[in-house]
Amino acid sequence: MIIEYFHASKYGNGVQVAEEFKKIMMAKDVTVNIHHVKKIKPKEILPADIYVFSSPGRFGKPVKEIRKFLEKIDLTPGTRCAILTTEMAPQPDKKTGKVSTEEGACQKVLPTIREILLDKGLKKVAEARVYVLGIKGPLEEGWQKKVDAFATSIPVNGK
Ligand SMILES: Cc1cc2nc3c(=O)[nH]c(=O)nc-3n(C[C@H](O)[C@H](O)[C@H](O)COP(=O)(O)O)c2cc1C
């Protein structure tokens, strides 16, 4: 089984997440080929069983590079895909102390990717957010467990 993995990491957190995902999948005999979207053109995408798309957050959306990349991909409807974002950990509201929901009005990193992929008729099999603690990282404590859970939610060889 082959997974093609596309990310747009700027500060390296998304690269760490991608490498961890690859390590977990290798143990299941799955090949994961990781690409930065700046280094590959949408038309150069190779056949795969599943495509993973990953982006950091920027002003409530995925970074521009990944949005442009996703808009240009030409995969057959029904192709399986998964979404993994790195986002700022939700902060408690200064007045109420409540932690905002992951899909608040100003935070649409994952939903934007989801919408583009579903509009293209792709089949989403998994999605997850891994949080960063500061604007450039580091990744939250226990992030590997989140990546592991994400990897586990991806069907491998029909299971
Ligand atoms: C200018 C700027 C704006 C950002 N805006 C958001 C945002 O709106 N939502 C969010 O979750 N993260 C935001 N971030 C933080 C990114 O999520 C974080 O930089 C990223 O997850 C790190 O991943 P990377 O190391 O793979 O680039 C922003 C970062 C920068 C530099």
The ligand as a Gaussian input file, in Angstrom:
#p B3LYP/6-31G(d) Opt

LIG

0 1
 C        1.637000      34.854000      10.660000
 C        1.111000      33.609000      11.309000
 C       -0.258000      33.444000      11.443000
 C       -0.775000      32.285000      12.037000
 N       -2.132000      32.117000      12.138000
 C       -2.612000      30.965000      12.650000
 C       -4.028000      30.735000      12.703000
 O       -4.841000      31.564000      12.304000
 N       -4.464000      29.562000      13.224000
 C       -3.611000      28.609000      13.678000
 O       -4.055000      27.568000      14.129000
 N       -2.276000      28.808000      13.646000
 C       -1.761000      29.947000      13.141000
 N       -0.404000      30.144000      13.104000
 C        0.472000      29.155000      13.724000
 C        0.717000      27.978000      12.833000
 O       -0.303000      27.030000      13.054000
 C        2.079000      27.368000      13.137000
 O        3.073000      28.290000      12.717000
 C        2.257000      26.063000      12.413000
 O        1.360000      25.098000      12.864000
 C        3.639000      25.533000      12.555000
 O        3.762000      24.480000      11.651000
 P        5.069000      24.353000      10.755000
 O        6.227000      24.342000      11.688000
 O        4.912000      23.046000      10.072000
 O        5.142000      25.495000       9.789000
 C        0.121000      31.281000      12.506000
 C        1.496000      31.464000      12.338000
 C        1.991000      32.608000      11.750000
 C        3.481000      32.746000      11.582000

